[in-house]
Amino acid sequence: MQTLYSAAATLAAYLIGSLSFAVIVSRLMGLSDPRSYGSGNPGATNVLRSGNKAAAVVTLLLDALKGFIPVLLVNQFGGRYGMGDGTIALVGIAAFVGHLWPVFFHFKGGKGVATAAGVLLAINPWLGLATLATWIIIAFFFRYSSLAAIVAAVFAPFYQLLIWGGGPIAGAVALMGLLLVWRHTANIQKLLKGTESKLGQKSAANAAHAPEHGHGERHAHHHGAKR
């Protein structure tokens, strides 16, 4: 039964992780699909490029919660069903992988930064806070969300190993870190070329498109009025 419980918890975590809140929130708030502008990544940072800070904040919180809640539930209640660190590690990875390859969105997901943060906070609040602090420091000084995510992803496994030791949890943290860095390959190339967008910077395509679209409508309306 323990194996069955673990499998069910892991599957549930994957399905929860597969909820792409960047797309869902954007649809509910009448915004463009985040996969159609900027980096094309369905995540909070790209939603911020739409210029709607509220949508970005809501996306960030929900993406973090979908990693936090499944792990927290197993952490708090899994013991009575024989689920220990191994299941906690699997559930955390499953929620994270769900965000990267969501079954509900043709397996095309985001990079998983917020979801990974939620997983780490549920596994160990101090580990999560240390990783978040690393992200904030790098983002504050360099203004690149991608660089902050990469540095935090590299440091998180070392925090776990040096302070709290190895085991399944350390393995899960290391795997998420590797996947995060891999998902940022394009961003690494842009950083090296100096073409990476900074935090809060709107998509150039969006910025150019909005005025042109409005001008086009006014132009058409003006000619229609003449007729």
C-alpha positions in Angstrom: 0.0 0.0 0.0 2.9 2.4 0.7 4.0 2.1 -2.9 0.5 2.8 -4.1 0.2 5.8 -1.9 3.5 7.1 -3.1 2.6 6.6 -6.7 -0.8 8.3 -6.3 0.8 11.3 -4.5 3.4 11.6 -7.3 0.8 11.5 -10.0 -1.4 14.0 -8.3 1.6 16.3 -7.9 2.4 16.0 -11.6 -1.1 16.9 -12.6 -1.2 19.9 -10.2 2.2 21.0 -11.6 0.7 20.7 -15.1 -1.6 23.7 -14.5 0.1 26.4 -16.5 -1.0 29.4 -14.5 0.7 32.0 -16.8 -1.7 30.9 -19.5 -4.7 30.5 -17.3 -4.3 33.8 -15.5 -3.6 35.6 -18.8 -6.8 34.2 -20.3 -8.9 35.1 -17.3 -7.5 38.7 -17.2 -8.0 39.2 -21.0 -4.3 39.3 -21.8 -2.3 37.9 -24.7 -1.1 34.3 -24.4 2.4 34.6 -22.8 3.6 32.0 -25.2 3.0 34.5 -28.1 5.4 37.3 -27.0 8.7 38.1 -25.2 10.6 34.9 -24.5 7.5 32.8 -25.2 7.9 31.2 -21.8 4.7 30.7 -19.8 6.0 32.1 -16.5 5.6 35.1 -14.3 8.6 36.9 -15.7 7.3 36.8 -19.2 3.8 37.8 -18.0 5.4 40.8 -16.4 6.6 41.8 -19.9 2.9 42.3 -20.8 3.0 45.3 -18.5 0.4 43.9 -16.2 2.1 43.6 -12.8 -1.0 42.1 -11.0 -1.2 39.2 -13.5 2.6 38.6 -13.0 2.2 38.5 -9.2 -0.8 36.2 -9.3 1.0 33.9 -11.7 4.1 33.8 -9.5 2.1 33.0 -6.4 0.0 30.2 -8.0 3.1 28.7 -9.7 4.8 28.6 -6.4 1.8 27.2 -4.6 1.5 24.3 -7.0 5.0 23.2 -6.0 4.5 24.0 -2.3 1.1 22.4 -1.5 1.7 18.8 -2.8 5.0 18.6 -0.9 3.6 20.2 2.2 0.7 17.7 2.3 3.1 14.7 2.0 5.5 16.3 4.5 2.7 16.8 7.1 0.5 13.8 6.6 2.5 11.3 4.6 4.2 9.7 7.6 1.0 7.9 8.7 0.8 6.3 5.3 4.5 5.2 5.3 5.6 8.1 3.0 9.0 9.5 4.0 11.8 11.5 2.4 11.8 9.4 -0.8 8.1 10.2 -1.5 8.6 13.9 -0.6 11.5 14.0 -3.1 9.4 12.3 -5.8 6.4 14.5 -5.2 8.6 17.7 -5.4 10.2 16.5 -8.7 6.8 15.6 -10.1 5.2 19.0 -9.4 8.3 20.7 -11.0 8.3 18.4 -14.0 4.6 19.0 -14.4 5.4 22.7 -14.9 8.1 22.0 -17.4 6.1 19.5 -19.4 2.4 20.0 -18.6 0.1 17.3 -19.8 -2.8 19.8 -20.1 -0.8 22.2 -22.4 0.8 19.9 -25.0 3.8 19.3 -22.8 5.1 22.8 -23.5 5.7 24.5 -20.1 7.8 27.1 -18.4 11.2 27.0 -16.8 10.0 26.2 -13.3 11.6 28.8 -11.1 8.6 29.7 -9.0 7.5 26.1 -8.8 10.9 25.0 -7.7 10.9 27.7 -5.0 7.6 26.4 -3.7 8.9 22.9 -3.6 12.0 24.0 -1.6 10.0 26.1 0.8 7.8 23.1 1.6 10.7 20.7 1.9 12.6 23.0 4.2 11.6 26.6 4.8 15.2 27.6 5.6 16.5 26.0 2.4 13.8 27.8 0.4 14.5 31.1 2.0 18.3 30.8 1.5 17.7 30.0 -2.2 15.2 32.9 -2.6 17.6 35.3 -0.9 20.3 34.2 -3.4 17.8 35.0 -6.3 16.9 38.4 -4.8 20.5 39.4 -4.3 21.5 38.6 -7.9 18.3 40.0 -9.4 18.7 43.3 -7.4 22.3 43.9 -8.5 22.1 42.6 -12.1 18.4 43.0 -13.0 18.4 39.7 -14.9 15.8 37.2 -13.7 17.4 34.4 -15.7 20.8 35.0 -14.2 19.3 35.1 -10.7 17.5 31.8 -11.4 20.6 30.1 -12.7 22.8 31.2 -9.7 20.1 30.2 -7.2 19.7 26.8 -9.0 23.4 26.1 -8.7 23.6 27.2 -5.0 20.5 25.3 -3.7 22.0 21.8 -3.9 25.2 23.0 -2.1 23.1 24.6 0.7 21.3 21.3 1.1 24.4 19.2 1.2 26.5 21.5 3.3 23.9 22.3 6.0 21.3 19.5 5.9 23.1 16.6 4.3 22.4 14.2 1.5 19.7 11.6 0.8 16.7 11.7 -1.5 16.0 15.3 -0.7 19.5 16.4 -1.8 19.0 14.3 -5.0 15.7 16.0 -5.8 17.2 19.5 -5.2 20.2 18.7 -7.4 18.0 17.3 -10.2 15.7 20.4 -10.1 18.8 22.6 -10.2 20.2 20.8 -13.3 16.9 21.0 -15.1 16.5 24.7 -14.3 20.0 25.5 -15.7 19.2 23.4 -18.8 15.9 25.2 -19.3 17.8 28.5 -19.3 20.2 27.5 -22.0 18.8 30.1 -24.4 19.0 32.7 -21.7 22.6 31.9 -21.0 23.4 32.4 -24.7 21.6 35.8 -24.6 23.4 36.8 -21.4 26.7 36.1 -23.1 25.7 38.1 -26.1 24.3 41.0 -24.0 20.8 40.7 -25.5 18.9 39.3 -22.5 15.9 41.3 -21.4 16.1 42.8 -17.9 13.4 42.5 -15.2 10.3 44.5 -16.0 11.4 45.2 -19.5 8.5 44.9 -21.9 8.7 42.8 -25.0 10.0 44.9 -27.8 7.4 43.2 -30.1 4.6 44.1 -27.7 5.8 47.7 -27.2 6.0 48.3 -31.0 2.8 46.4 -31.8 0.5 48.3 -29.4 0.9 51.8 -30.8 1.0 50.6 -34.4 -2.2 48.6 -33.8 -3.9 51.6 -32.3 -2.7 53.9 -35.0 -4.0 51.5 -37.6 -7.4 51.3 -36.1 -7.6 55.1 -35.9 -6.4 55.4 -39.5 -9.0 53.0 -40.7 -11.7 54.6 -38.7 -10.7 58.1 -40.1 -11.0 56.9 -43.7 -14.3 55.1 -42.9 -15.7 58.3 -41.6 -14.7 60.1 -44.8 -16.6 57.6 -46.8 
